[in-house]
Amino acid sequence: MKLSRNQDIFAGLVFVSFGLLTVYLSRDYPMGTPTRMGPGYFPTVLGGVLAVLGSIIAVRSLWRGGERIPPVRLRPLALIIWAVIGFALLVKPLGLILAAFVLVFFSCLGGWQFRAREVIVLSAVLILISVILFVFGLGLQFTLWPA
């Protein structure tokens, strides 16, 4: 067995990392007691449980074989990250509708297949849901189109 090819050890280490980070970030909050929990009690306990479960997963993976870890593909990752950043930068000057279209378009470029018709339909549906949910449902003050 080669550790570099085992997915479970990496998943366990990610759980341990998030758990320990949560415990670390909640250290300044008062703990309280189990009957009178303070603001730091729940995140600390939850982070500890997550770290313990991650440790169990990582240690268990030493005895079991795992699936081969696929290579990291940087192009899709970069396109999706830049699409989200682009949405954040464009939502105010272009409005929600055009910024959401840019987000969906560049995110779809990161996929395996790009079909223009599917991207247009997906964009239209997601924009419609976003406008209904955020503008009309929650009453958020988004501009829909450029000023």
N, C-alpha and C positions, 0 to 999 in steps of 0.2 A: 504494500500500500504506500502511495506517495501522498504526503500531506498537501502538496501544492495542487492536487487534483481533486480534493475532497470539498464539496460545497458546504457540508454541515459544519466543518470547523470554522469556516469564514462566517457563516450565519450565526453561529454561537458567539464568535468574537464580536460581531456587530451588536448582538443583544447585550453582551457584557459591557461593551463601550457605552451604549445608550443608558443602560442601568446605572453604571457608575457615574456618568455625566449627570444624570438626574439626581442621584444622591448628593453629588458635589454641589450642584446648583441650588439644592434645597437646604443646605446646611445652615444657612443664616435664619431660617424661619423657625419659630418656636414649635417644638414637637407636640407638647401636650401629653395626654394619656390616651389609652384606647377608648375610655369612656368620654373624655373631653378632648377630642383631637384638635391639635393646633394646625395652622396652615402648612407646616412642614411634615406632618405625620404621613399623610397619604402619598405625596410624591416620594418621600424617603422609603417607605415600605414598598411601594410599587417599583421603584428603581432597584431596591435590593432583591425583590422577587425576580425581576427581569434579569439581573446580573446572575443570580443563582441558576435560573433556567438556561441562560446562555452558557454558563459553565458546564451544566449537565449535557447540553447538546454538543458542545465542543469536545468534552472528554469522551462522550459516547461515540463520537465520530472516529476516535482513534482505533476502536475495535471493529467498526463497520466500514465497509467500502462505500464510497459515495459516487455520485455522478461526476463526470468530468466537467470542470468549470470552463464555460465557453470564453473565448477571448473577448476583452472589452472592446467594444466598437465606439470610437470617439466621435465619429461624425454624427450619429443620431443623438448622442448625449449632448454634444455641443449645440446642435440645431434646436433641440427642445429647450435647453437653458437660455439660449439667445432669443428664442421666441417668447419666453416668459418675460425676460428683461425688456424686449421690444414692446410687449404689451404694456408693461408698467410705464415705459417712457412715452408711449404713443396714445394712451387712453385719454389724457387730458387735451392734447392739441387736436387729435383726429376724432375723438369721440369713441364711445363704446363699440359701435357697430364695425367701424373700419379697423380699430385696434384688435378686436376679437377675430376678424377675418385674417389679419396678419399673423396672429397667434396660431390659428388653426392651420393656415397655409404652411408656415415654416415648420410647425410641429409635424405635419404630414410629410414634409420632405425628409424627415428623419426616419421614416418607416421603410419597409422593404419594397413596397410598391407605391407608386404615386399615380393616382387616377384623378384627373381634373374634375370629372363629373362627381365623383364621390367626395372630393374636397369641397366642392361648391355646396352640395347637399348637406354635408356635415357642418359646414360653416353656417349655412342658413338655419339649420335646426338649433345649433348651439347658440347662435346670436338671438334667435327668437326666445329660447328658454332663458337666456341671460337677461334680456330686456324685460320679459314678463316677471322673472323672479326678483331681480335686483331693483329695477326701476319702478315697476308697478306694485310688486308684492311687498318688498321691504322699504320702498320709498327712498332709496339711495339717490343722491344728487349726481348722477352721471349725465354728461352731455352725450347725446346719441350721435350727433354729426359734428364735423368741424364748425367752429364759430364763424 
